[in-house]
Amino acid sequence: MDDDVICTEKLITDRKTFFLDLKKNARGHVVRITEKVSSNRDRIMVPAEILDDFIAALQDIREALGQQQQQQD
């Protein structure tokens, strides 16, 4: 079964472009995160069933970054 893209989000920064694709394949739903720098691409796949944990971990990192920045000010 071919992968089917359900939804795509695109984030553009100074030098990088990120694509977040919600896909369905033979094993279920996954979020494919692609980082594009020049002509190079790196990808990771996050199973949909752990997406809440993945987002929570990113939020924890964001909070730690904010705390570190406050300490530096």
Backbone torsions as a table, in degrees:
resi	resn	phi	psi	omega
1	MET	NA	130.0	178.6
2	ASP	-74.3	151.3	175.5
3	ASP	-66.8	139.7	177.4
4	ASP	-118.6	121.9	177.7
5	VAL	-79.9	127.3	179.8
6	ILE	-97.6	-39.4	-176.4
7	CYS	-153.5	144.9	178.3
8	THR	-133.9	137.3	171.9
9	GLU	-123.0	148.0	-177.7
10	LYS	-130.3	130.3	176.8
11	LEU	-119.8	128.8	-178.7
12	ILE	-115.7	128.3	175.0
13	THR	-116.6	-170.8	-177.8
14	ASP	-56.1	-50.0	-174.6
15	ARG	-118.0	-9.4	-173.2
16	LYS	-125.6	154.2	171.2
17	THR	-126.4	132.9	177.9
18	PHE	-113.3	136.0	174.6
19	PHE	-116.5	130.8	175.5
20	LEU	-117.8	112.5	-175.4
21	ASP	-115.5	123.6	169.8
22	LEU	-86.9	122.9	-175.1
23	LYS	-129.6	158.9	171.5
24	LYS	-123.8	129.2	176.7
25	ASN	-131.4	-168.6	-175.7
26	ALA	-62.1	-25.1	-178.6
27	ARG	-94.3	-5.1	-179.9
28	GLY	127.0	-156.1	-178.7
29	HIS	-93.0	141.0	176.7
30	VAL	-141.6	156.3	169.8
31	VAL	-108.1	119.9	177.7
32	ARG	-98.3	123.7	178.3
33	ILE	-109.1	120.9	-179.0
34	THR	-116.2	129.7	174.4
35	GLU	-107.2	124.7	179.4
36	LYS	-116.4	121.9	175.3
37	VAL	-127.2	118.5	-173.9
38	SER	54.1	-120.8	179.6
39	SER	-102.2	4.6	-179.7
40	ASN	-92.1	141.7	177.4
41	ARG	-131.3	136.0	172.9
42	ASP	-124.0	142.8	-176.3
43	ARG	-134.1	146.5	167.6
44	ILE	-131.4	155.1	178.3
45	MET	-118.6	128.7	178.2
46	VAL	-114.4	116.9	178.3
47	PRO	-60.4	137.8	-177.0
48	ALA	-58.4	-31.2	-177.3
49	GLU	-68.9	-16.6	176.0
50	ILE	-110.3	12.5	-176.8
51	LEU	-59.8	-41.2	178.4
52	ASP	-61.2	-42.4	178.1
53	ASP	-66.0	-38.5	179.4
54	PHE	-63.8	-45.6	179.3
55	ILE	-65.6	-41.0	178.1
56	ALA	-61.1	-40.2	178.7
57	ALA	-64.9	-40.4	176.9
58	LEU	-64.8	-38.9	177.7
59	GLN	-64.9	-39.3	176.2
60	ASP	-61.0	-41.6	178.7
61	ILE	-65.2	-41.7	178.7
62	ARG	-61.9	-41.9	178.1
63	GLU	-64.5	-42.3	178.7
64	ALA	-62.7	-40.0	177.3
65	LEU	-62.8	-44.6	178.5
66	GLY	-61.0	-41.6	177.8
67	GLN	-64.2	-42.3	178.7
68	GLN	-63.3	-41.8	-179.9
69	GLN	-66.0	-37.0	177.6
70	GLN	-64.8	-38.3	179.9
71	GLN	-67.6	-29.8	-179.2
72	GLN	-78.5	-20.9	-178.3
73	ASP	-79.4	NA	NA
